[in-house]
């Protein structure tokens, strides 16, 4: 039952007329600012962040399309994405971004340019990050203007600029949403607040599975903190327990297809890969390679992916001051301790296997103990969680300073420092990747008209296994948005077992007779789309009678040559 104090708190939480518009406009302007000059070409470019090649941004764009397309069809055949044919369940191999994809469905139905779909989703994610930073800060009884300043800091986190080319790593609003619900539950014991927290975690999983895995142990501790506010109240335990049980059932249903596919294929990350993607201590004090300021030094992005994790001088100072202020206030002490320790622990976890204590690696033990960590590759991204909590702590310092300085000039100084904390972390102008206004091309239009039984191999196949080697395949997946035919090519976080070795054999020996037969017999390929310049450079191999007899010319333009792969019955022998 609600008491008078609950009613007063609810009334205080309600935003006055016009405030929602002001807050939304501020957060939108901040999102546009940190991605500048993206707003000038939103339909023909997407951000690269600190990515060295187009592979990952293009794959994220493709993922949005597939998730949106399947959402429009009731998620029918959702996990059976049309790449890496004939491998099943390939959409479980990477972040499916189910919720952002579903939200993009109306845009795809309306034939919105692919880059514009991507950018609208990206900006919405950034704004939601700021909005839920604001909401979490408000749940700690910080006044609206100071909570909004924290929201702008939440949008402008340097880790967002670093990872701007990796869309699945940008949504942190589910983390903040979960914490907001638990803070509100700790104050009211209301079942709706517990349900709100569970909804936030499910949302985080549907936006970014790996961030949800990273956040899960912190969420459990936060739940314990929320319950600690209620002492031994059986009613509080029953409420949060019932809601958590329902959430766990829903989460299990969401996780099951991915878990089953990965168990069947034996997916995990080797210690060598995890250590390579663990941060070093120096990475925590370098800015992203794209940062506007170079004090401290920018990361040398050519040497690896883990650098540029510095959260900013002013943001760090504000967060430190906020931690002190919150610990001195009995109303916020427990939550301040949680937020502070969580940020410190998350930064330490970002070091992963690069931390040793007398030969013992704490993170190695955690990998064996906590579900999901064995498949976590980019451990340095624990810094995302750490940075997400800093604006919340900073808001406590901003609020305390504002109350200490009643004069208008004092409030202005607080606001200026807060804005400078966001400006300090800017990375503008952002590097942009040019993307065609449409995924249509004459050859992909032709391919779209072919039978549903069509299985395509794009030639040449990648010659190596580095992410840069798969950039041509990422562009081919972009073309697939138009033609929708199944392809044996592709890119994802995981690859089918043995794919790399087999791909290398095909790349080295194509178009040998045995290779063509293997592609037909093992992969079901019946259509070859060959880059025109590559075909022109290998005409002698295609002129061989044994090869020529297997191919049927179907289409040609300045970009590609397309052949049917149709060996006579019984003509093929064992492949490579």
VOGU-3710 file (C-alpha; in Angstrom, 3 decimals, decimal comma):
1> xxxxxxxxxx> 0,000/0,000/0,000  1,276/3,420/-0,913  1,874/5,888/1,899  1,997/9,709/1,911  5,781/9,700/1,423  5,399/7,558/-1,710  2,798/9,966/-3,080  5,056/12,938/-2,412  8,002/11,222/-4,104  5,856/10,319/-7,133
11> xxxxxxxxxx> 4,671/13,914/-7,407  8,228/15,172/-7,236  9,271/12,733/-9,970  6,631/13,955/-12,411  8,205/16,287/-14,925  6,615/19,754/-15,258  5,031/20,745/-18,536  7,662/21,354/-21,195  10,504/19,708/-19,286  10,319/16,443/-21,252
21> xxxxxxxxxx> 10,702/18,377/-24,482  13,667/20,347/-23,148  15,400/17,212/-21,876  14,783/15,281/-25,096  15,987/18,152/-27,265  19,133/18,505/-25,152  19,973/14,824/-25,382  19,246/14,739/-29,135  21,497/17,756/-29,679  24,244/16,063/-27,675
31> xxxxxxxxxx> 23,929/12,860/-29,725  24,108/14,838/-32,961  27,083/16,779/-31,622  29,212/13,793/-30,665  28,599/12,137/-34,046  29,257/15,266/-36,117  29,409/15,592/-39,149  27,045/12,604/-39,502  23,980/14,887/-39,452  25,109/16,401/-42,752
41> xxxxxxxxxx> 24,946/13,066/-44,630  22,649/10,785/-42,603  21,408/8,814/-45,627  24,802/8,169/-47,251  27,288/7,575/-44,418  27,618/5,728/-41,118  30,206/6,250/-38,345  33,411/4,223/-38,272  34,462/5,107/-34,732  37,960/3,672/-34,294
51> xxxxxxxxxx> 37,366/0,754/-36,671  40,091/0,419/-39,295  37,849/-1,099/-41,958  34,199/-1,153/-42,973  33,582/-4,793/-42,029  32,013/-4,416/-38,588  29,840/-1,319/-39,283  28,504/-2,915/-42,472  27,790/-6,187/-40,680  25,899/-4,254/-37,978
61> xxxxxxxxxx> 23,875/-2,582/-40,720  23,118/-5,973/-42,268  22,133/-7,323/-38,831  19,618/-4,514/-38,370  18,121/-5,370/-41,748  17,816/-9,096/-41,080  16,375/-8,615/-37,570  13,960/-5,994/-38,892  12,952/-8,136/-41,857  12,306/-11,149/-39,629
71> xxxxxxxxxx> 10,405/-9,032/-37,100  8,089/-7,977/-39,919  7,501/-11,699/-40,621  6,830/-12,730/-37,039  10,507/-13,727/-36,506  9,985/-16,709/-38,809  13,334/-18,485/-39,521  15,009/-15,831/-37,380  18,162/-17,804/-36,602  18,484/-19,228/-40,140
81> xxxxxxxxxx> 20,135/-16,178/-41,656  21,074/-16,472/-45,350  24,873/-16,443/-45,079  27,473/-19,173/-44,456  25,105/-21,512/-46,343  24,427/-24,378/-45,611  25,411/-23,908/-41,923  22,284/-23,681/-39,714  21,636/-21,181/-36,904  24,239/-18,706/-38,149
91> xxxxxxxxxx> 22,382/-15,702/-36,735  23,359/-16,988/-33,280  27,042/-16,484/-34,200  27,008/-12,733/-33,473  24,958/-10,133/-31,649  21,449/-10,355/-33,156  20,396/-6,915/-31,818  16,820/-8,175/-31,708  15,219/-5,118/-30,138  16,965/-2,456/-32,261
101> xxxxxxxxxx> 16,273/-4,610/-35,313  12,595/-4,942/-34,464  12,332/-1,185/-33,969  13,907/-0,677/-37,397  11,313/-2,867/-39,145  8,932/-0,005/-40,116  11,864/1,884/-41,632  12,849/-1,066/-43,817  9,219/-1,580/-44,851  9,128/2,081/-45,909
111> xxxxxxxxxx> 12,253/1,557/-48,099  14,275/3,989/-46,001  17,919/4,244/-47,173  20,003/1,680/-45,268  22,417/4,237/-43,816  19,535/6,359/-42,561  17,960/3,339/-40,835  21,277/2,636/-39,126  21,810/6,237/-38,078  18,312/6,713/-36,696
121> xxxxxxxxxx> 18,732/3,596/-34,560  22,208/4,711/-33,481  21,015/8,182/-32,450  18,019/6,679/-30,650  20,381/4,437/-28,668  22,576/7,382/-27,679  19,563/9,432/-26,611  18,193/6,509/-24,586  21,588/6,161/-22,901  21,291/9,761/-21,794
131> xxxxxxxxxx> 17,631/9,432/-20,834  18,204/6,445/-18,574  21,278/8,058/-17,042  18,944/10,934/-16,212  16,312/8,574/-14,789  18,809/6,688/-12,630  20,169/9,948/-11,259  16,633/11,187/-10,566  15,934/7,985/-8,614  18,760/9,097/-6,302
141> xxxxxxxxxx> 16,808/12,325/-5,602  19,033/14,595/-7,686  17,199/17,614/-9,108  16,199/17,602/-12,769  18,684/20,155/-14,166  21,635/18,345/-12,606  20,274/14,963/-13,675  20,047/16,300/-17,226  23,678/17,407/-17,063  24,507/13,838/-16,078
151> xxxxxxxxxx> 22,405/12,635/-19,006  24,485/14,661/-21,447  27,619/13,154/-19,926  26,051/9,721/-20,428  25,586/10,430/-24,125  29,088/11,865/-24,549  31,071/9,064/-22,907  34,425/8,586/-24,676  33,807/4,841/-24,909  30,823/5,675/-27,137
161> xxxxxxxxxx> 33,074/7,514/-29,567  35,611/4,690/-29,479  32,958/2,051/-30,203  30,793/4,135/-32,524  31,492/1,716/-35,362  30,347/-1,286/-33,273  26,613/-0,730/-32,905  25,869/-3,652/-30,509  28,233/-2,168/-27,901  26,514/1,232/-27,764
171> xxxxxxxxxx> 23,252/0,350/-25,933  23,895/0,744/-22,196  20,461/2,111/-21,342  19,214/-1,328/-20,261  21,945/-1,424/-17,602  20,932/1,991/-16,287  17,259/1,042/-16,536  17,849/-2,046/-14,388  19,693/-0,041/-11,743  16,984/2,616/-11,703
181> xxxxxxxxxx> 14,349/-0,023/-11,015  16,393/-1,502/-8,181  17,057/1,901/-6,614  13,335/2,663/-6,717  12,570/-0,753/-5,239  15,005/-0,085/-2,411  13,060/3,092/-1,607  9,491/1,832/-2,009  9,490/-1,957/-2,011  7,005/-1,652/-4,856
191> xxxxxxxxxx> 6,586/-4,711/-7,091  6,305/-2,448/-10,128  9,818/-1,157/-9,466  11,152/-4,723/-9,340  9,358/-5,508/-12,600  10,831/-2,353/-14,112  14,330/-3,550/-13,168  13,767/-6,997/-14,704  12,374/-5,404/-17,873  15,527/-3,300/-18,095
201> xxxxxxxxxx> 17,798/-6,345/-17,948  15,756/-8,196/-20,584  15,950/-5,116/-22,780  19,712/-5,011/-22,323  19,981/-8,648/-23,414  17,860/-7,983/-26,496  20,117/-5,060/-27,421  23,549/-6,432/-26,501  24,054/-9,952/-25,247  27,693/-9,481/-24,309
211> xxxxxxxxxx> 27,042/-6,357/-22,252  24,208/-8,205/-20,507  26,611/-11,044/-19,656  29,139/-8,542/-18,303  26,499/-6,742/-16,269  24,750/-9,841/-14,842  26,929/-10,284/-11,722  26,718/-6,563/-10,990  22,938/-6,731/-11,342  22,794/-9,532/-8,776
221> xxxxxxxxxx> 24,816/-7,473/-6,311  22,574/-4,464/-6,990  19,568/-6,652/-6,196  21,175/-7,570/-2,877  21,757/-3,867/-2,137  18,105/-3,131/-2,908  16,968/-5,882/-0,540  19,374/-4,713/2,158  17,352/-1,497/2,394  14,385/-3,605/3,533
231> xxxxxxxxxx> 16,220/-5,539/6,229  14,510/-8,873/6,856  11,218/-7,941/5,221  9,801/-11,212/3,886  7,379/-9,242/1,736  10,220/-7,509/-0,108  11,992/-10,814/-0,728  8,803/-12,394/-2,049  8,087/-9,491/-4,390  11,507/-9,305/-5,966
241> xxxxxxxxxx> 11,845/-13,089/-5,984  8,581/-13,592/-7,864  9,425/-10,948/-10,448  12,987/-12,236/-10,849  11,678/-15,780/-11,393  9,383/-14,603/-14,181  12,265/-12,656/-15,714  14,536/-15,705/-15,495  11,984/-17,837/-17,342  11,708/-15,246/-20,118
251> xxxxxxxxxx> 15,482/-14,868/-20,273  15,965/-18,644/-20,473  13,609/-18,783/-23,452  15,608/-16,026/-25,161  18,969/-17,597/-24,382  18,049/-21,204/-25,270  18,452/-21,064/-29,103  21,844/-19,372/-28,837  23,079/-21,628/-26,026  21,975/-24,799/-27,785
261> xxxxxxxxxx> 23,612/-23,824/-31,076  26,872/-22,816/-29,388  26,979/-25,975/-27,259  26,441/-28,116/-30,313  29,294/-26,397/-32,150  31,596/-26,169/-29,123  32,065/-22,409/-29,307  34,373/-20,732/-26,794  37,227/-18,250/-26,854  40,794/-19,404/-26,386
271> xxxxxxxxxx> 42,886/-17,901/-23,613  45,252/-16,456/-26,230  42,427/-14,580/-27,967  40,997/-13,320/-24,671  44,396/-12,092/-23,509  44,928/-10,269/-26,803  41,589/-8,516/-26,274  42,243/-7,702/-22,610  43,255/-4,129/-21,862  46,627/-3,118/-20,483
281> xxxxxxxxxx> 46,944/-0,600/-17,655  48,196/2,028/-20,091  44,987/1,643/-22,140  43,039/3,135/-19,226  44,944/6,409/-19,557  44,861/6,857/-23,328  42,105/8,546/-25,283  40,432/7,030/-28,355  42,428/7,462/-31,541  39,753/9,859/-32,851
291> xxxxxxxxxx> 39,705/12,067/-29,717  39,833/15,822/-30,259  42,165/16,346/-27,290  45,523/14,604/-27,083  46,161/15,059/-23,344  46,731/12,373/-22,189  47,957/10,785/-25,373  45,633/9,316/-27,979  45,730/5,580/-28,460  47,932/4,266/-31,257
301> xxxxxxxxxx> 45,090/2,334/-32,861  47,394/0,502/-35,254  48,767/-1,630/-32,420  45,487/-3,112/-31,227  41,852/-2,626/-30,314  42,046/-2,287/-26,553  43,363/1,255/-26,101  41,563/4,545/-25,633  39,640/3,692/-22,451  40,379/6,922/-20,549
311> xxxxxxxxxx> 37,091/8,378/-19,217  38,220/11,995/-19,208  39,881/14,203/-16,623  36,863/16,261/-15,574  34,441/13,317/-15,607  36,838/11,316/-13,445  37,246/14,191/-10,988  33,496/14,780/-10,822  32,849/11,062/-10,307  35,444/10,929/-7,538
321> xxxxxxxxxx> 33,935/13,954/-5,835  30,473/12,454/-6,256  31,607/9,194/-4,663  32,847/11,130/-1,646  29,693/13,248/-1,433  27,422/10,222/-1,779  29,252/8,244/0,885  28,850/11,128/3,334  25,093/11,238/2,737  23,170/8,553/4,608
331> xxxxxxxxxx> 20,396/8,606/1,986  22,691/7,568/-0,860  25,557/5,834/0,985  24,800/2,249/0,041  24,086/2,985/-3,604  27,120/5,249/-3,878  29,310/2,471/-2,478  27,822/0,053/-5,000  28,304/2,395/-7,959  31,853/3,297/-6,938
341> xxxxxxxxxx> 32,996/-0,266/-6,319  31,264/-1,451/-9,506  33,088/1,140/-11,611  36,444/0,208/-10,059  35,836/-3,536/-10,442  34,664/-3,112/-14,036  37,808/-1,188/-14,922  39,898/-3,959/-13,318  37,939/-6,630/-15,193  38,679/-4,827/-18,459
351> xxxxxxxxxx> 42,324/-5,854/-17,886  41,175/-9,484/-18,114  43,989/-11,994/-18,449  46,620/-9,272/-18,277  46,273/-9,261/-14,472  48,320/-11,850/-12,581  48,810/-12,332/-8,853  51,811/-14,604/-8,261  51,007/-16,438/-11,479  47,271/-16,645/-10,747
361> xxxxxxxxxx> 44,887/-14,921/-13,146  41,665/-13,882/-11,364  39,787/-13,429/-14,631  40,680/-16,961/-15,727  38,942/-18,260/-12,603  35,909/-16,061/-13,300  35,687/-17,422/-16,842  35,237/-20,906/-15,473  32,752/-19,834/-12,808  30,432/-17,266/-14,394
371> xxxxxxxxxx> 28,159/-18,428/-17,273  28,825/-16,714/-20,572  32,367/-15,505/-19,899  33,966/-18,410/-21,775  32,509/-16,947/-24,956  33,426/-13,347/-24,160  36,269/-12,234/-26,411  36,638/-8,458/-26,030  37,214/-8,232/-22,289  38,341/-4,608/-22,548
381> xxxxxxxxxx> 34,665/-3,730/-23,052  34,080/-4,058/-19,304  35,233/-0,440/-19,486  31,872/0,340/-21,122  30,129/-0,657/-17,890  32,626/1,283/-15,790  32,223/4,473/-17,814  28,424/4,168/-17,811  28,402/4,570/-14,019  30,665/7,633/-13,857
391> xxxxxxxxxx> 28,041/10,248/-14,910  25,742/8,936/-12,162  28,448/9,502/-9,560  29,311/12,843/-11,144  25,695/13,940/-10,708  26,063/13,567/-6,928  29,009/15,971/-7,003  27,198/18,389/-9,317  24,146/18,402/-7,048  26,198/18,861/-3,865
401> xxxxxxxxxx> 28,224/21,720/-5,414  25,089/23,435/-6,690  23,471/23,318/-3,248  26,644/24,665/-1,657  26,781/27,634/-4,039  23,390/29,306/-3,908  24,459/32,324/-5,951  23,602/32,326/-9,675  27,269/32,523/-10,592  27,906/29,373/-8,577
411> xxxxxxxxxx> 25,186/27,441/-10,362  26,549/28,721/-13,661  30,034/27,524/-12,753  28,696/24,046/-11,982  26,901/23,941/-15,316  30,000/25,109/-17,193  32,213/22,480/-15,570  29,669/19,784/-16,432  29,469/20,889/-20,052  33,260/21,048/-20,282
421> xxxxxxxxxx> 33,406/17,471/-18,977  31,344/16,434/-22,012  33,275/18,653/-24,444  36,583/17,268/-23,204  35,601/13,792/-24,411  34,537/14,803/-27,916  35,935/12,935/-30,899  34,993/15,184/-33,788  34,954/15,222/-36,685  33,933/11,571/-36,587
431> xxxxxxxxxx> 35,350/9,349/-39,355  32,494/8,301/-41,632  32,033/5,393/-44,004  30,318/6,268/-47,281  27,372/3,964/-47,944  25,280/3,915/-51,138  21,842/5,481/-50,874  20,382/2,127/-51,869  21,569/-1,492/-51,697  20,284/-1,960/-55,240
441> xxxxxxxxxx> 22,624/-2,509/-58,175  21,832/-3,856/-61,660  23,372/-7,235/-60,849  21,630/-7,541/-57,460  18,319/-6,633/-59,125  18,910/-9,448/-61,592  19,838/-11,856/-58,802  16,701/-10,961/-56,863  14,593/-12,253/-59,739  16,166/-15,724/-59,641
451> xxxxxxxxxx> 14,492/-18,758/-58,021  14,462/-19,198/-54,236  16,691/-22,256/-54,708  19,582/-20,001/-55,740  22,768/-20,401/-53,670  25,488/-17,839/-54,389  29,261/-17,886/-54,015  30,901/-14,470/-54,332  34,344/-14,605/-55,876  37,066/-13,929/-54,882
461> xxxxxxxxxx> 36,743/-15,465/-51,439  38,732/-13,829/-48,606  42,399/-14,727/-48,803  43,024/-14,309/-45,050  41,318/-14,483/-41,671  41,734/-10,897/-40,427  38,636/-8,727/-40,095  39,961/-6,542/-42,935  39,995/-9,553/-45,270  36,217/-9,823/-44,865
471> xxxxxxxxxx> 35,406/-6,260/-45,908  34,457/-7,369/-49,474  32,109/-9,970/-47,982  30,560/-7,296/-45,759  29,775/-5,276/-48,893  28,312/-8,423/-50,466  26,052/-8,805/-47,442  25,015/-5,190/-47,973  23,997/-6,133/-51,534  22,081/-9,079/-50,079
481> xxxxxxxxxx> 19,680/-6,599/-48,483  18,377/-6,165/-52,021  18,746/-9,585/-53,663  17,960/-11,738/-50,526  19,489/-14,906/-51,961  21,494/-17,339/-49,821  25,272/-16,950/-49,949  28,133/-19,146/-48,762  30,186/-16,049/-47,906  29,739/-13,954/-44,817
491> xxxxxxxxxx> 31,166/-12,457/-41,670  30,293/-12,800/-37,993  31,838/-12,996/-34,548  32,017/-16,790/-34,833  32,598/-18,780/-38,023  31,365/-22,292/-38,799  33,784/-25,022/-37,640  36,509/-25,540/-40,238  35,308/-22,571/-42,296  38,628/-20,713/-42,281
501> xxxxxxxxxx> 40,656/-23,652/-43,556  38,105/-24,581/-46,214  37,740/-20,951/-47,270  41,524/-20,661/-47,686  41,621/-23,789/-49,854  38,834/-22,493/-52,078  40,441/-19,046/-52,330  43,832/-20,444/-53,301  42,615/-22,989/-55,862  39,555/-21,385/-57,445
511> xxxxxxxxxx> 38,509/-21,952/-60,270  40,038/-25,430/-60,434  37,688/-28,159/-61,608  37,807/-29,971/-58,252  37,067/-26,737/-56,358  34,003/-26,016/-58,468  32,754/-29,557/-57,911  33,322/-29,237/-54,172  31,380/-25,979/-54,044  28,514/-27,650/-55,862
521> xxxxxxxxxx> 28,503/-30,916/-53,882  29,414/-29,712/-50,369  27,849/-26,256/-50,289  25,062/-26,506/-52,853  26,374/-23,553/-54,870  24,623/-23,100/-58,206  25,462/-19,458/-58,946  28,848/-17,689/-59,056  29,001/-13,900/-58,781  32,543/-12,937/-59,776
531> xxxxxxxxxx> 34,011/-9,455/-59,438  34,682/-8,241/-62,976  38,262/-7,111/-62,389  39,142/-10,440/-60,741  37,542/-12,377/-63,595  39,436/-10,343/-66,195  42,714/-11,103/-64,406  42,016/-14,867/-64,415  40,535/-15,435/-67,858  43,114/-18,090/-68,734
541> xxxxxxxxxx> 41,937/-20,340/-65,877  38,301/-19,902/-66,897  39,181/-20,766/-70,507  40,304/-24,289/-69,539  37,945/-26,822/-71,072  37,427/-28,696/-67,785  36,346/-25,454/-66,070  34,434/-24,011/-68,989  32,282/-27,143/-69,190  30,938/-26,561/-65,667
551> xxxxxxxxxx> 29,915/-22,908/-66,092  26,959/-21,327/-67,851  27,181/-17,543/-68,515  24,081/-15,850/-67,091  24,792/-12,130/-66,644  27,523/-9,540/-67,167  27,980/-5,851/-66,417  30,972/-3,599/-65,550  30,868/-4,780/-61,929  30,416/-8,549/-62,083
561> xxxxxxxxxx> 30,155/-11,647/-64,221  27,552/-14,204/-63,118  27,714/-17,873/-64,054  25,537/-20,843/-63,339  27,461/-23,749/-61,790  25,904/-26,765/-63,483  28,210/-29,754/-63,920  26,783/-32,636/-65,969  25,464/-35,550/-63,927  28,315/-37,700/-62,627
571> xxxxxx> 30,958/-35,301/-63,921  32,348/-34,174/-60,546  35,058/-35,867/-58,513  36,096/-35,240/-54,900  36,810/-31,643/-54,092  39,839/-30,092/-52,372
//
